[in-house]
């Protein structure tokens, strides 16, 4: 039993057994310890002297929705937001999830859900049933705190601002059974019919058609972007109408384009695209946290959601890092 509707959510992939790496006194507290882990980059808080280095525990990250039976067994129900684990700052210390005994959590692993805010009506539409197998869903980017060893020290990477909106995809892609190229437009998970009230088609027609009404998209390339602005999520970026920025693309061989190649392609074809910054990874994921907390490039109305990190050597390798202040906000929406 859940305290909120989770019918549209998926089982969390990131509830896992971890090893305690460090235990240190939490700042500004006589009763709390700050806990770091070997396998993940999340930080958590525990009662003073309740855990030891090397101890095995289960970690339940923020944005997990727990069934009531589990939260009750852990004694955390009253600390959750209608069953949802939230990021909080306790006396200046990051608390980004729940540390729990392994034996209590294991029976509920397939019942701990990853929260997603349900789509609004204009993000829905009638689904296209016969879709090319080459029109793909965007890679599910891991949070760098779940995969802290994804990038090597000294590796060249690109970072871009992660926009707080709704994911869209569009492409003129070959359908092998119909033996022709077809224009597809959709959300993260769906391909939608061309209807006037569907947000993603509205955005496609506004930003991805030229002055003659022809598509700006190149045949065979699939573009992924973020639709953002009023009514999409709770960040509006100061826009009065929905905006679009492309952040990734699959080439003809179904590999993700290097960000610098993507940027040039978009600029040369008048396609809106995010800005990329190239740098070297220091080997410490705090570098990513710092960039994630910088001011937004696209508005002065609110904070940045976070960043997306892409390997310059292998553009198929990506991660995201969220701004801690963003994750700690109350009443924020979270859609794909």
Secondary structure, 3 states (H helix, E strand, C coil): CCCCCCCCCEECCCCEEEEEEEEEECCCCCCEEEEEECCCCCCEEEECCCCCCCCEEEEEECCEECCHHHHHHHCCHHHCECCECCCEEECCEEECEEEECHHHHHCCHHHCEECCCCCCHHHCCCECCCCCCCCCCCCCCEECCCCCCCCCCCCEEEEEEECCCEEEEEEEEEECCCCEEEEEEEECCCEECCCCCCHHHHHHHHHCECCCCCECCCECCEEEEEEECCCCCCCCCCCCCCEEEEEEEECCCCCECCHHHHHHHHHHCCCCECCCEEEECCCCCHHHHHHHCCCCCCCCCCCCCEEEEEECCCCCCEEEEECHHHHCCCCCCCCC
